[in-house]
Amino acid sequence: MPHTDASADAGIAPATDFGTLTSPGAREGRIGSAAEAGADVEDTLDLRLPADFVALFAEDVGVGGGWRRGADTGAPGFVAPVAPDLLGSVVDWGPVSTSAGVLHLVPARIERDLPIISRWMNDPTVTAFWGLAGPENATEEHLLSQLFGDGRSVPCVGMLDGTPMSYWEIYRADLDPLARHYPARPHDIGVHLLIGTTGDRGRGLGGTLLRAVANLALDKRPACARIVAEPDIRNTPSIAAFLSAGFRFSAEIELPAKRAALMIRDRSLHHLL
């Protein structure tokens, strides 16, 4: 699952006002030296969801499961199971008020959202990080891998006062290949963000939205003790946005496509932020 890193408040490949934008497969690699040196001492989890476990959840429509037909997959008559949502039904998280307006994370749908997400991915400031430029099918394959995967990641469109302006991936970091590269804890939630609209970049909006979504995730997922992200270490504006949203820099980790800054937002500080 590609994760990218856009820039936050200006500059450096203003790649999309921040987020965790990475290239495909960026989580497959070795843990970085700083993490090896002891940043956060918990044992690293390396969990894979067995097929029978996924099938069990897919059969339970009450856990976010369901069925989706050809209109969503591009294949007439094709029927595929919608991935079970292992984040506690992000679709039910609802809107959250921010100083910039009301933000609502709406789970992505191929037939509705593919054109705008693909357009954002073809923005030159985004391309270098996400690696999904080109025809729509590149973005479509990326979305389908999550929509019909094992439910560990939920792709969403961020609606600010009713206008689509960002793309998010909310994912179970402890069940993701990323868990091989940092000391993961059970129920860690990861966040990737892409600000799609040029006019929304470079004015501090990234930090504002990140703070709101981190708060929302911690409120809705009591078992989650941390929100994590891994922007490219070169993307100073992105890292600044996470810092402004209450994340702390934990370590540098080496991923196949980049050297990343491991950013962590702790529940223990939730009441202070």
ChimeraX commands (.cxc) that place a marker at each C-alpha (Angstrom):
marker #1 position 0.00,0.00,0.00 radius 0.5
marker #1 position 1.70,3.12,-1.14 radius 0.5
marker #1 position 1.99,5.88,1.34 radius 0.5
marker #1 position 3.23,9.21,0.43 radius 0.5
marker #1 position 4.40,12.28,1.95 radius 0.5
marker #1 position 3.23,15.67,0.95 radius 0.5
marker #1 position 4.50,18.93,2.18 radius 0.5
marker #1 position 2.70,20.87,4.80 radius 0.5
marker #1 position 3.05,24.55,4.99 radius 0.5
marker #1 position 5.13,25.41,2.04 radius 0.5
marker #1 position 7.99,24.45,0.26 radius 0.5
marker #1 position 9.84,21.31,-0.17 radius 0.5
marker #1 position 8.17,19.52,-2.90 radius 0.5
marker #1 position 5.06,21.15,-1.51 radius 0.5
marker #1 position 3.94,17.75,-2.19 radius 0.5
marker #1 position 0.48,18.21,-0.91 radius 0.5
marker #1 position 0.57,20.01,2.28 radius 0.5
marker #1 position 1.94,17.07,4.20 radius 0.5
marker #1 position 0.90,13.69,5.15 radius 0.5
marker #1 position 2.63,10.48,4.83 radius 0.5
marker #1 position 3.25,10.19,1.21 radius 0.5
marker #1 position 5.45,7.37,0.20 radius 0.5
marker #1 position 6.04,5.27,-2.81 radius 0.5
marker #1 position 4.55,1.79,-3.27 radius 0.5
marker #1 position 6.11,-0.79,-1.01 radius 0.5
marker #1 position 7.92,1.80,1.04 radius 0.5
marker #1 position 7.20,-0.17,4.18 radius 0.5
marker #1 position 9.13,-3.22,3.06 radius 0.5
marker #1 position 12.66,-2.80,4.31 radius 0.5
marker #1 position 14.85,-2.84,7.39 radius 0.5
marker #1 position 14.41,-0.86,10.53 radius 0.5
marker #1 position 16.46,2.30,10.67 radius 0.5
marker #1 position 19.45,2.87,12.90 radius 0.5
marker #1 position 17.68,5.32,15.18 radius 0.5
marker #1 position 14.92,2.84,15.87 radius 0.5
marker #1 position 17.53,0.15,16.48 radius 0.5
marker #1 position 19.12,2.49,18.98 radius 0.5
marker #1 position 16.04,2.25,21.15 radius 0.5
marker #1 position 13.44,4.84,20.23 radius 0.5
marker #1 position 10.43,3.35,21.96 radius 0.5
marker #1 position 11.42,0.01,23.44 radius 0.5
marker #1 position 8.38,-2.15,22.77 radius 0.5
marker #1 position 8.81,-5.32,20.75 radius 0.5
marker #1 position 8.12,-4.92,17.07 radius 0.5
marker #1 position 5.00,-6.73,15.89 radius 0.5
marker #1 position 5.01,-8.43,12.52 radius 0.5
marker #1 position 1.44,-9.56,12.03 radius 0.5
marker #1 position -0.19,-10.96,8.92 radius 0.5
marker #1 position -3.89,-11.64,8.81 radius 0.5
marker #1 position -4.52,-15.28,7.85 radius 0.5
marker #1 position -6.98,-15.92,5.05 radius 0.5
marker #1 position -9.46,-17.72,7.29 radius 0.5
marker #1 position -9.45,-14.79,9.73 radius 0.5
marker #1 position -10.18,-12.32,6.93 radius 0.5
marker #1 position -12.88,-14.60,5.53 radius 0.5
marker #1 position -14.52,-14.81,8.94 radius 0.5
marker #1 position -14.82,-11.03,9.12 radius 0.5
marker #1 position -15.89,-10.75,5.50 radius 0.5
marker #1 position -18.83,-13.01,6.23 radius 0.5
marker #1 position -20.02,-10.71,9.01 radius 0.5
marker #1 position -21.77,-7.77,7.38 radius 0.5
marker #1 position -22.06,-6.21,10.81 radius 0.5
marker #1 position -18.30,-5.61,10.94 radius 0.5
marker #1 position -18.14,-3.43,7.89 radius 0.5
marker #1 position -18.35,-6.34,5.48 radius 0.5
marker #1 position -20.58,-6.40,2.43 radius 0.5
marker #1 position -20.55,-6.92,-1.33 radius 0.5
marker #1 position -19.81,-4.55,-4.11 radius 0.5
marker #1 position -20.46,-5.06,-7.81 radius 0.5
marker #1 position -19.00,-4.14,-11.18 radius 0.5
marker #1 position -19.61,-0.39,-10.94 radius 0.5
marker #1 position -16.99,-0.21,-8.21 radius 0.5
marker #1 position -14.47,-2.57,-9.72 radius 0.5
marker #1 position -14.55,-1.67,-13.37 radius 0.5
marker #1 position -15.44,-5.25,-14.31 radius 0.5
marker #1 position -19.07,-5.69,-15.47 radius 0.5
marker #1 position -20.84,-8.28,-13.39 radius 0.5
marker #1 position -17.81,-8.77,-11.14 radius 0.5
marker #1 position -18.65,-9.30,-7.47 radius 0.5
marker #1 position -16.06,-8.75,-4.75 radius 0.5
marker #1 position -16.28,-8.60,-0.98 radius 0.5
marker #1 position -15.80,-5.18,0.56 radius 0.5
marker #1 position -12.97,-5.42,3.05 radius 0.5
marker #1 position -13.97,-5.68,6.70 radius 0.5
marker #1 position -13.10,-2.44,8.46 radius 0.5
marker #1 position -10.62,-3.34,11.21 radius 0.5
marker #1 position -10.67,0.24,12.50 radius 0.5
marker #1 position -14.12,0.07,14.03 radius 0.5
marker #1 position -16.10,1.45,11.09 radius 0.5
marker #1 position -14.48,4.70,10.02 radius 0.5
marker #1 position -17.67,5.44,8.08 radius 0.5
marker #1 position -19.36,5.99,11.44 radius 0.5
marker #1 position -16.73,8.32,12.88 radius 0.5
marker #1 position -18.70,11.30,11.65 radius 0.5
marker #1 position -17.66,14.94,11.09 radius 0.5
marker #1 position -15.34,16.92,13.34 radius 0.5
marker #1 position -15.14,20.69,13.77 radius 0.5
marker #1 position -11.82,22.45,13.14 radius 0.5
marker #1 position -10.75,26.08,13.01 radius 0.5
marker #1 position -10.82,25.75,9.21 radius 0.5
marker #1 position -14.34,24.30,9.00 radius 0.5
marker #1 position -16.09,20.97,9.46 radius 0.5
marker #1 position -14.03,18.00,8.29 radius 0.5
marker #1 position -15.70,14.71,7.39 radius 0.5
marker #1 position -13.75,11.61,6.35 radius 0.5
marker #1 position -15.91,9.81,3.79 radius 0.5
marker #1 position -14.73,6.31,2.78 radius 0.5
marker #1 position -13.69,6.41,-0.88 radius 0.5
marker #1 position -15.82,4.91,-3.65 radius 0.5
marker #1 position -14.33,4.11,-7.04 radius 0.5
marker #1 position -17.24,5.30,-9.18 radius 0.5
marker #1 position -17.58,8.59,-7.30 radius 0.5
marker #1 position -14.05,9.53,-6.23 radius 0.5
marker #1 position -11.60,8.02,-8.72 radius 0.5
marker #1 position -11.53,11.01,-11.13 radius 0.5
marker #1 position -10.69,13.59,-8.47 radius 0.5
marker #1 position -8.21,11.40,-6.58 radius 0.5
marker #1 position -6.46,10.53,-9.84 radius 0.5
marker #1 position -6.26,14.21,-10.72 radius 0.5
marker #1 position -4.66,14.96,-7.37 radius 0.5
marker #1 position -2.17,12.12,-7.88 radius 0.5
marker #1 position -1.11,13.66,-11.19 radius 0.5
marker #1 position -0.23,16.98,-9.58 radius 0.5
marker #1 position 3.55,17.38,-10.09 radius 0.5
marker #1 position 4.02,18.26,-6.42 radius 0.5
marker #1 position 2.37,14.98,-5.42 radius 0.5
marker #1 position 3.75,12.60,-8.03 radius 0.5
marker #1 position 7.26,12.32,-6.61 radius 0.5
marker #1 position 5.93,11.03,-3.31 radius 0.5
marker #1 position 2.89,8.89,-4.12 radius 0.5
marker #1 position 4.11,7.45,-7.41 radius 0.5
marker #1 position 0.58,7.06,-8.78 radius 0.5
marker #1 position 0.70,9.49,-11.68 radius 0.5
marker #1 position -0.57,8.42,-15.08 radius 0.5
marker #1 position -3.90,7.05,-16.26 radius 0.5
marker #1 position -6.72,6.54,-13.77 radius 0.5
marker #1 position -6.12,2.81,-13.59 radius 0.5
marker #1 position -2.92,3.38,-11.56 radius 0.5
marker #1 position -4.90,5.11,-8.84 radius 0.5
marker #1 position -7.77,2.67,-9.25 radius 0.5
marker #1 position -5.54,-0.32,-8.57 radius 0.5
marker #1 position -4.23,1.36,-5.45 radius 0.5
marker #1 position -7.73,2.06,-4.15 radius 0.5
marker #1 position -9.02,-1.42,-5.01 radius 0.5
marker #1 position -6.16,-3.02,-3.09 radius 0.5
marker #1 position -7.52,-1.37,0.04 radius 0.5
marker #1 position -11.25,-1.50,-0.66 radius 0.5
marker #1 position -11.09,-5.23,-1.37 radius 0.5
marker #1 position -8.13,-6.10,0.82 radius 0.5
marker #1 position -8.09,-7.37,4.40 radius 0.5
marker #1 position -9.56,-4.25,6.00 radius 0.5
marker #1 position -6.43,-2.93,7.65 radius 0.5
marker #1 position -6.59,0.34,5.66 radius 0.5
marker #1 position -9.53,2.58,4.85 radius 0.5
marker #1 position -9.07,5.15,2.03 radius 0.5
marker #1 position -11.13,8.30,2.54 radius 0.5
marker #1 position -11.90,11.61,0.90 radius 0.5
marker #1 position -11.67,14.54,3.27 radius 0.5
marker #1 position -14.67,16.85,2.89 radius 0.5
marker #1 position -14.11,20.31,4.36 radius 0.5
marker #1 position -17.43,22.14,4.71 radius 0.5
marker #1 position -18.82,19.76,2.10 radius 0.5
marker #1 position -16.02,20.23,-0.46 radius 0.5
marker #1 position -13.63,17.37,-1.33 radius 0.5
marker #1 position -10.12,18.68,-0.73 radius 0.5
marker #1 position -7.95,15.87,0.65 radius 0.5
marker #1 position -7.24,12.16,0.46 radius 0.5
marker #1 position -6.62,10.12,3.61 radius 0.5
marker #1 position -5.58,6.59,4.46 radius 0.5
marker #1 position -6.41,5.52,7.99 radius 0.5
marker #1 position -4.80,2.16,8.72 radius 0.5
marker #1 position -3.91,-0.33,11.42 radius 0.5
marker #1 position -0.17,0.24,11.66 radius 0.5
marker #1 position 0.25,-2.76,13.96 radius 0.5
marker #1 position -1.16,-5.07,11.26 radius 0.5
marker #1 position 0.71,-3.40,8.40 radius 0.5
marker #1 position 4.15,-4.25,6.99 radius 0.5
marker #1 position 5.27,-0.97,8.60 radius 0.5
marker #1 position 5.18,-2.84,11.93 radius 0.5
marker #1 position 8.38,-4.61,10.86 radius 0.5
marker #1 position 10.23,-1.31,10.88 radius 0.5
marker #1 position 9.35,0.25,14.22 radius 0.5
marker #1 position 8.43,-0.98,17.72 radius 0.5
marker #1 position 4.71,-1.31,17.06 radius 0.5
marker #1 position 2.10,-1.64,19.77 radius 0.5
marker #1 position -1.29,-3.34,19.45 radius 0.5
marker #1 position -3.94,-1.10,17.87 radius 0.5
marker #1 position -1.51,1.58,16.64 radius 0.5
marker #1 position -3.27,3.63,13.96 radius 0.5
marker #1 position -1.40,5.12,11.02 radius 0.5
marker #1 position -2.36,8.21,9.03 radius 0.5
marker #1 position -1.49,9.30,5.48 radius 0.5
marker #1 position -2.73,12.58,4.10 radius 0.5
marker #1 position -2.70,14.31,0.74 radius 0.5
marker #1 position -3.99,17.86,0.36 radius 0.5
marker #1 position -5.35,17.86,-3.17 radius 0.5
marker #1 position -6.20,21.49,-3.76 radius 0.5
marker #1 position -3.33,23.86,-4.49 radius 0.5
marker #1 position -5.06,26.77,-2.75 radius 0.5
marker #1 position -5.25,24.75,0.47 radius 0.5
marker #1 position -1.50,24.21,0.67 radius 0.5
marker #1 position 1.07,26.33,2.43 radius 0.5
marker #1 position -1.22,27.98,4.98 radius 0.5
marker #1 position -1.05,25.68,7.98 radius 0.5
marker #1 position -4.11,23.65,7.08 radius 0.5
marker #1 position -2.21,20.36,7.20 radius 0.5
marker #1 position -1.42,20.63,10.89 radius 0.5
marker #1 position -4.98,21.71,11.69 radius 0.5
marker #1 position -6.55,18.72,9.94 radius 0.5
marker #1 position -3.99,16.26,11.28 radius 0.5
marker #1 position -4.69,17.36,14.83 radius 0.5
marker #1 position -8.43,16.97,14.30 radius 0.5
marker #1 position -8.15,13.49,12.77 radius 0.5
marker #1 position -5.71,12.30,15.44 radius 0.5
marker #1 position -8.12,13.49,18.13 radius 0.5
marker #1 position -11.02,11.83,16.34 radius 0.5
marker #1 position -9.19,8.50,16.00 radius 0.5
marker #1 position -8.21,8.47,19.67 radius 0.5
marker #1 position -11.77,9.33,20.71 radius 0.5
marker #1 position -13.33,6.63,18.53 radius 0.5
marker #1 position -10.76,3.90,19.18 radius 0.5
marker #1 position -10.24,3.55,22.96 radius 0.5
marker #1 position -7.84,0.62,22.47 radius 0.5
marker #1 position -5.48,2.78,20.42 radius 0.5
marker #1 position -2.69,4.37,22.46 radius 0.5
marker #1 position -0.80,6.00,19.57 radius 0.5
marker #1 position -1.24,7.54,16.14 radius 0.5
marker #1 position 1.80,7.13,13.90 radius 0.5
marker #1 position 3.06,8.48,10.58 radius 0.5
marker #1 position 6.24,8.20,8.51 radius 0.5
marker #1 position 6.84,11.22,6.24 radius 0.5
marker #1 position 9.99,11.41,4.15 radius 0.5
marker #1 position 12.83,12.69,6.33 radius 0.5
marker #1 position 13.58,15.32,3.66 radius 0.5
marker #1 position 10.11,16.77,3.83 radius 0.5
marker #1 position 10.64,19.37,6.52 radius 0.5
marker #1 position 7.25,21.09,6.04 radius 0.5
marker #1 position 5.49,17.74,6.42 radius 0.5
marker #1 position 7.31,16.98,9.64 radius 0.5
marker #1 position 6.53,20.49,10.89 radius 0.5
marker #1 position 2.83,19.87,10.25 radius 0.5
marker #1 position 2.90,16.70,12.33 radius 0.5
marker #1 position 4.75,18.48,15.11 radius 0.5
marker #1 position 2.16,21.26,15.11 radius 0.5
marker #1 position -0.55,18.58,15.40 radius 0.5
marker #1 position 0.96,17.18,18.60 radius 0.5
marker #1 position 3.12,14.42,17.13 radius 0.5
marker #1 position 6.67,13.90,18.31 radius 0.5
marker #1 position 9.68,12.82,16.31 radius 0.5
marker #1 position 10.61,9.32,17.47 radius 0.5
marker #1 position 13.25,7.98,15.08 radius 0.5
marker #1 position 14.51,7.78,11.53 radius 0.5
marker #1 position 13.58,4.50,9.88 radius 0.5
marker #1 position 14.81,3.05,6.63 radius 0.5
marker #1 position 12.10,1.98,4.19 radius 0.5
marker #1 position 12.71,0.63,0.68 radius 0.5
marker #1 position 11.62,3.83,-1.07 radius 0.5
marker #1 position 12.72,6.43,1.46 radius 0.5
marker #1 position 14.26,7.26,4.77 radius 0.5
marker #1 position 11.37,8.28,6.96 radius 0.5
marker #1 position 10.73,10.25,10.12 radius 0.5
marker #1 position 8.70,8.16,12.53 radius 0.5
marker #1 position 6.17,10.56,14.06 radius 0.5
marker #1 position 4.06,9.52,17.05 radius 0.5
marker #1 position 1.07,11.12,18.76 radius 0.5
marker #1 position 0.60,9.64,22.26 radius 0.5
marker #1 position -2.78,9.18,23.92 radius 0.5
marker #1 position -1.17,10.10,27.24 radius 0.5
marker #1 position -0.97,13.69,26.02 radius 0.5
marker #1 position -4.42,13.70,24.45 radius 0.5
marker #1 position -5.99,15.86,27.15 radius 0.5
marker #1 position -3.23,18.44,26.75 radius 0.5
marker #1 position -3.44,18.85,22.97 radius 0.5
marker link #1:1,2 radius 0.2
marker link #1:2,3 radius 0.2
marker link #1:3,4 radius 0.2
marker link #1:4,5 radius 0.2
marker link #1:5,6 radius 0.2
marker link #1:6,7 radius 0.2
marker link #1:7,8 radius 0.2
marker link #1:8,9 radius 0.2
marker link #1:9,10 radius 0.2
marker link #1:10,11 radius 0.2
marker link #1:11,12 radius 0.2
marker link #1:12,13 radius 0.2
marker link #1:13,14 radius 0.2
marker link #1:14,15 radius 0.2
marker link #1:15,16 radius 0.2
marker link #1:16,17 radius 0.2
marker link #1:17,18 radius 0.2
marker link #1:18,19 radius 0.2
marker link #1:19,20 radius 0.2
marker link #1:20,21 radius 0.2
marker link #1:21,22 radius 0.2
marker link #1:22,23 radius 0.2
marker link #1:23,24 radius 0.2
marker link #1:24,25 radius 0.2
marker link #1:25,26 radius 0.2
marker link #1:26,27 radius 0.2
marker link #1:27,28 radius 0.2
marker link #1:28,29 radius 0.2
marker link #1:29,30 radius 0.2
marker link #1:30,31 radius 0.2
marker link #1:31,32 radius 0.2
marker link #1:32,33 radius 0.2
marker link #1:33,34 radius 0.2
marker link #1:34,35 radius 0.2
marker link #1:35,36 radius 0.2
marker link #1:36,37 radius 0.2
marker link #1:37,38 radius 0.2
marker link #1:38,39 radius 0.2
marker link #1:39,40 radius 0.2
marker link #1:40,41 radius 0.2
marker link #1:41,42 radius 0.2
marker link #1:42,43 radius 0.2
marker link #1:43,44 radius 0.2
marker link #1:44,45 radius 0.2
marker link #1:45,46 radius 0.2
marker link #1:46,47 radius 0.2
marker link #1:47,48 radius 0.2
marker link #1:48,49 radius 0.2
marker link #1:49,50 radius 0.2
marker link #1:50,51 radius 0.2
marker link #1:51,52 radius 0.2
marker link #1:52,53 radius 0.2
marker link #1:53,54 radius 0.2
marker link #1:54,55 radius 0.2
marker link #1:55,56 radius 0.2
marker link #1:56,57 radius 0.2
marker link #1:57,58 radius 0.2
marker link #1:58,59 radius 0.2
marker link #1:59,60 radius 0.2
marker link #1:60,61 radius 0.2
marker link #1:61,62 radius 0.2
marker link #1:62,63 radius 0.2
marker link #1:63,64 radius 0.2
marker link #1:64,65 radius 0.2
marker link #1:65,66 radius 0.2
marker link #1:66,67 radius 0.2
marker link #1:67,68 radius 0.2
marker link #1:68,69 radius 0.2
marker link #1:69,70 radius 0.2
marker link #1:70,71 radius 0.2
marker link #1:71,72 radius 0.2
marker link #1:72,73 radius 0.2
marker link #1:73,74 radius 0.2
marker link #1:74,75 radius 0.2
marker link #1:75,76 radius 0.2
marker link #1:76,77 radius 0.2
marker link #1:77,78 radius 0.2
marker link #1:78,79 radius 0.2
marker link #1:79,80 radius 0.2
marker link #1:80,81 radius 0.2
marker link #1:81,82 radius 0.2
marker link #1:82,83 radius 0.2
marker link #1:83,84 radius 0.2
marker link #1:84,85 radius 0.2
marker link #1:85,86 radius 0.2
marker link #1:86,87 radius 0.2
marker link #1:87,88 radius 0.2
marker link #1:88,89 radius 0.2
marker link #1:89,90 radius 0.2
marker link #1:90,91 radius 0.2
marker link #1:91,92 radius 0.2
marker link #1:92,93 radius 0.2
marker link #1:93,94 radius 0.2
marker link #1:94,95 radius 0.2
marker link #1:95,96 radius 0.2
marker link #1:96,97 radius 0.2
marker link #1:97,98 radius 0.2
marker link #1:98,99 radius 0.2
marker link #1:99,100 radius 0.2
marker link #1:100,101 radius 0.2
marker link #1:101,102 radius 0.2
marker link #1:102,103 radius 0.2
marker link #1:103,104 radius 0.2
marker link #1:104,105 radius 0.2
marker link #1:105,106 radius 0.2
marker link #1:106,107 radius 0.2
marker link #1:107,108 radius 0.2
marker link #1:108,109 radius 0.2
marker link #1:109,110 radius 0.2
marker link #1:110,111 radius 0.2
marker link #1:111,112 radius 0.2
marker link #1:112,113 radius 0.2
marker link #1:113,114 radius 0.2
marker link #1:114,115 radius 0.2
marker link #1:115,116 radius 0.2
marker link #1:116,117 radius 0.2
marker link #1:117,118 radius 0.2
marker link #1:118,119 radius 0.2
marker link #1:119,120 radius 0.2
marker link #1:120,121 radius 0.2
marker link #1:121,122 radius 0.2
marker link #1:122,123 radius 0.2
marker link #1:123,124 radius 0.2
marker link #1:124,125 radius 0.2
marker link #1:125,126 radius 0.2
marker link #1:126,127 radius 0.2
marker link #1:127,128 radius 0.2
marker link #1:128,129 radius 0.2
marker link #1:129,130 radius 0.2
marker link #1:130,131 radius 0.2
marker link #1:131,132 radius 0.2
marker link #1:132,133 radius 0.2
marker link #1:133,134 radius 0.2
marker link #1:134,135 radius 0.2
marker link #1:135,136 radius 0.2
marker link #1:136,137 radius 0.2
marker link #1:137,138 radius 0.2
marker link #1:138,139 radius 0.2
marker link #1:139,140 radius 0.2
marker link #1:140,141 radius 0.2
marker link #1:141,142 radius 0.2
marker link #1:142,143 radius 0.2
marker link #1:143,144 radius 0.2
marker link #1:144,145 radius 0.2
marker link #1:145,146 radius 0.2
marker link #1:146,147 radius 0.2
marker link #1:147,148 radius 0.2
marker link #1:148,149 radius 0.2
marker link #1:149,150 radius 0.2
marker link #1:150,151 radius 0.2
marker link #1:151,152 radius 0.2
marker link #1:152,153 radius 0.2
marker link #1:153,154 radius 0.2
marker link #1:154,155 radius 0.2
marker link #1:155,156 radius 0.2
marker link #1:156,157 radius 0.2
marker link #1:157,158 radius 0.2
marker link #1:158,159 radius 0.2
marker link #1:159,160 radius 0.2
marker link #1:160,161 radius 0.2
marker link #1:161,162 radius 0.2
marker link #1:162,163 radius 0.2
marker link #1:163,164 radius 0.2
marker link #1:164,165 radius 0.2
marker link #1:165,166 radius 0.2
marker link #1:166,167 radius 0.2
marker link #1:167,168 radius 0.2
marker link #1:168,169 radius 0.2
marker link #1:169,170 radius 0.2
marker link #1:170,171 radius 0.2
marker link #1:171,172 radius 0.2
marker link #1:172,173 radius 0.2
marker link #1:173,174 radius 0.2
marker link #1:174,175 radius 0.2
marker link #1:175,176 radius 0.2
marker link #1:176,177 radius 0.2
marker link #1:177,178 radius 0.2
marker link #1:178,179 radius 0.2
marker link #1:179,180 radius 0.2
marker link #1:180,181 radius 0.2
marker link #1:181,182 radius 0.2
marker link #1:182,183 radius 0.2
marker link #1:183,184 radius 0.2
marker link #1:184,185 radius 0.2
marker link #1:185,186 radius 0.2
marker link #1:186,187 radius 0.2
marker link #1:187,188 radius 0.2
marker link #1:188,189 radius 0.2
marker link #1:189,190 radius 0.2
marker link #1:190,191 radius 0.2
marker link #1:191,192 radius 0.2
marker link #1:192,193 radius 0.2
marker link #1:193,194 radius 0.2
marker link #1:194,195 radius 0.2
marker link #1:195,196 radius 0.2
marker link #1:196,197 radius 0.2
marker link #1:197,198 radius 0.2
marker link #1:198,199 radius 0.2
marker link #1:199,200 radius 0.2
marker link #1:200,201 radius 0.2
marker link #1:201,202 radius 0.2
marker link #1:202,203 radius 0.2
marker link #1:203,204 radius 0.2
marker link #1:204,205 radius 0.2
marker link #1:205,206 radius 0.2
marker link #1:206,207 radius 0.2
marker link #1:207,208 radius 0.2
marker link #1:208,209 radius 0.2
marker link #1:209,210 radius 0.2
marker link #1:210,211 radius 0.2
marker link #1:211,212 radius 0.2
marker link #1:212,213 radius 0.2
marker link #1:213,214 radius 0.2
marker link #1:214,215 radius 0.2
marker link #1:215,216 radius 0.2
marker link #1:216,217 radius 0.2
marker link #1:217,218 radius 0.2
marker link #1:218,219 radius 0.2
marker link #1:219,220 radius 0.2
marker link #1:220,221 radius 0.2
marker link #1:221,222 radius 0.2
marker link #1:222,223 radius 0.2
marker link #1:223,224 radius 0.2
marker link #1:224,225 radius 0.2
marker link #1:225,226 radius 0.2
marker link #1:226,227 radius 0.2
marker link #1:227,228 radius 0.2
marker link #1:228,229 radius 0.2
marker link #1:229,230 radius 0.2
marker link #1:230,231 radius 0.2
marker link #1:231,232 radius 0.2
marker link #1:232,233 radius 0.2
marker link #1:233,234 radius 0.2
marker link #1:234,235 radius 0.2
marker link #1:235,236 radius 0.2
marker link #1:236,237 radius 0.2
marker link #1:237,238 radius 0.2
marker link #1:238,239 radius 0.2
marker link #1:239,240 radius 0.2
marker link #1:240,241 radius 0.2
marker link #1:241,242 radius 0.2
marker link #1:242,243 radius 0.2
marker link #1:243,244 radius 0.2
marker link #1:244,245 radius 0.2
marker link #1:245,246 radius 0.2
marker link #1:246,247 radius 0.2
marker link #1:247,248 radius 0.2
marker link #1:248,249 radius 0.2
marker link #1:249,250 radius 0.2
marker link #1:250,251 radius 0.2
marker link #1:251,252 radius 0.2
marker link #1:252,253 radius 0.2
marker link #1:253,254 radius 0.2
marker link #1:254,255 radius 0.2
marker link #1:255,256 radius 0.2
marker link #1:256,257 radius 0.2
marker link #1:257,258 radius 0.2
marker link #1:258,259 radius 0.2
marker link #1:259,260 radius 0.2
marker link #1:260,261 radius 0.2
marker link #1:261,262 radius 0.2
marker link #1:262,263 radius 0.2
marker link #1:263,264 radius 0.2
marker link #1:264,265 radius 0.2
marker link #1:265,266 radius 0.2
marker link #1:266,267 radius 0.2
marker link #1:267,268 radius 0.2
marker link #1:268,269 radius 0.2
marker link #1:269,270 radius 0.2
marker link #1:270,271 radius 0.2
marker link #1:271,272 radius 0.2
marker link #1:272,273 radius 0.2
view
